[in-house]
Amino acid sequence: MPMNPPAPERTQQLLAQLERYASLQTGQLAAARRLLREHPSLPLSGFGISSSVFPKPGRPLHSLILHIGAHDTDGVTAWARALGTEPLIDGARDRLDTVLDGTGIWA
């Protein structure tokens, strides 16, 4: 089900929630702020964060997860293209996997 872009007040709630969990040193919060500033019209229901103890070579240690909505292939595709990549289609799963300012971004 496609989701609407977050309203300005919801955007502030999403950032406040992320601030409680993300360290300023990881780049996750800065990446979230940048994505919301640069792409306010794209669908987004929330954020998640992830860290890897042993990342694969060339992969970031910290990631920001975009919660777009179940079965929202158009939303995943829109985010992927806005970030200069294409979504990965794997059976029933659509995902975005890229890096922004050293922070992994996936949906």
N, C-alpha and C positions, 0 to 999 in steps of 0.2 A: 504494500500500500504506500503510495508516494506521500511524502511529508512536505509540509510547507517550510520555508525558511524560518528560523527563529525570530520572533519579534525582538525589538531592541531591549526590552526589559528581561526577556528570556535569555538573551545573549549575556547580559550581566550576571544572571543567575548561573549560567553554565561556567563562566569564568570564575565566579566566586567558589563554586563547588570544586573546580579544578585546583584553585589556589590552596585549598585545604589539604590536597594530597600530593601535588607536584612540587618538587624542589625547584627553586629558581635557577639552580646550577645545571639542571638537566636539559634545559631548552624546551621542554614540553609546554610550559605555560606561555613562553614567548611565541612558539609555533601556533598555539591555539589563538592567541591574540591576533597574530598576523593573518591567519586563515579567516577569522571572523571579520577583520577589517577589510581584507582584499576580496572576499567572496560572500558578502552579506545576503545575497539572493539564493544561495544554494541550501538545500535541505540539510538539517542537522538536528538531532534530538538530544545529543549529549556527547561527552568525551569519556575516554578511558585512558589509562596510562599503563605502560609496560616497560620493564627493564630486563635486560638479558645479562646473566652472570658471565656467560661465555658466548658472545656474539660470533657469528660466522665472520670470516675475514672480509673486510670491506663493508660490513653491516653496522648500523648504529647501535650503541649500547642502550639508548632510551628511545621509546616510541610513544606516539600519540595516536590513540584509536578514535576514529570518527564514528559515532553511532548515527547511522543514516536512516535506518528503518528496514525491517524485514521485507525482503522481496522487492526492494526499491532499486532495481537495476538501473533505471534512468538516473537516480540520485548518485549512485556509485560512479556511473559513467561521467556525469557532469563534474563531479569532484576530480576524477582522474584527469579529465581533459583540462580542467582549470589549473591543475598542477603539472601539466605538460607530459602526461603519460596516458596509457590506456588501461582499462580494467582487465584483470585476469578472470577469464570465465572458465570455471572448473565444474562441469556438471551443473548442479543446482546452486553452486556458490559463485557469487560475483565478489571480487575484492579488489581493493586498491592497495598497492604496495610501492611506496616511493620514499624519498628522503627530502626534507626541507630544512635547510640550515643545520644539517647534522643530526636532525631528529627524524626518526622513522615515522612515516605517516601511513596508516592502513585503516581500512574500513571493513 
